[in-house]
Amino acid sequence: MSKAVAPPPVIVLVRPQLGENIGKAARAMLNFGLVEMRLVAPRDGWPNPSAGPAASGADIVLEKARVYETVADAVADCAHVYATTVRKRGVTKPVMTPEEASHEIHREEGRSAILFGPERSGLETDDVAVARTIVTVPINPEFGSLNLAQAVILVAYEWSKHVPSSAEGGVSLAQPTQEELDPPAPQEELDGMIGQLDAMLEESGYYFPPDRVPSTKRTLRTLLTKPRWSSQELRTLRGVLSALEGKKRHRNG
């Protein structure tokens, strides 16, 4: 019997200050399939008119957001609580990277909550004391300031990397669509294009002085064989050369 899929973690913003940052955090969450946001004593109240535009369409996250007076209230139903901080708060707790924490969130049964502190100062010692684990990232010791949404997206991305497929009961995430590259053209087509260009250059007097011709031709071939030309690209370029050649004939005729 397969193990039940752990529910997605709750993102808890503790005393967030700016509505714009709440909106940006919601956008970061939804990018990676997280929709449950909880707000602890937001400075400017809730709802905040500045959050919507900053969320850039992540309205479902803002609509579902719930407000609590204390951190303890916000995580009361969660079995695992993680506090994100880059500072030592004098609290002895296990410390994990976002990647390590994401593995644990997927392994453990029950709901997890991840705490993010206010923009100016981060989580206070009493906030961290509620958590069981600290999550932090290696960061420049001379500049350890992360924007709230940046911190959220770091953690959300690491969580998303280990999400089971929708068929397995997880969240359906998809790699952005990429166009299939055309296969590389056969050597015969590439040689045909180089030969056409070579003939045009010969006729135009490009190859000069005579003692440099072999070297110049080698350099040109090296340049033209570096890209991974497709047949369509070669046809396009040969069409350009033919047009130039035809224009020259018309001018000289």
C-alpha positions, 0 to 999 in steps of 0.5 A: 500500500503506497504512502499518502501524499503529504499536503502542500505546506502552508506559507505563513507571513508574520506581520508583513508590512507592505501589501505589494510584498504580500501580493508578490509572495502570493505570485511566487507561491502559485508559480509552484503550486502553493495556494494556502497563505496565512497572515499574522497581524499584517501591519496595514490590515487585510484585505490590502488593495495593493496586494492584488496588482502585485500578485499578477493574477494569483488572486486565488491565493489572496482570496483564500488568505486567512488572518490570525492574531498570533503565530501560534494561532496560525500554525495550531493545526500544523504538525511541522513548523519551519522558521526561515531566517538568516540570523542566529536567534539564540534558539537551539534548533535543527537547521536545514537548507530549503532543499533539506526541508522540502525533503522532510516536508514530503516525507512527514505525515501531517500539515507543514507550515513555513514562517516568513518574517516581516520585511524590515527585521525578519522573524523575532526570537519568539516567532522562531521559538514556535517552530521546530526547525530553522530553514536558512540558505548560505548567503553573502555574509556582507549582504544577507537581506532577502526580499520577502517574495524572494525568500518565499520563491526559494522555498516554494521552488525546492518544495516543487522539485519533489512534488509527486505527479498529479496521477500520484495525488500530487500537484500538477506542475509543468515545464514551460513549453519549449519548441522542438529544434529542427534536426541538423542538416546533412553535410551535403546541404551545408556544403551546397550553401558554402559553395554558393557563397564561395562562388559569389565571393569569388565573383565579387573579388572578395578573395584577395590577395591571392596568397591569402585565399586558402586561409580566408576560405578555411576561416569562412568554412570554420565560421559557417560550420560552427552553428547547428544549421537546420535544413530550413535555416540553410534554405533561408540563407541560400534564398537570401544569397540567390536574391542578392545574386539575382539583384546583382545580375539585374543591375549588371544586365 
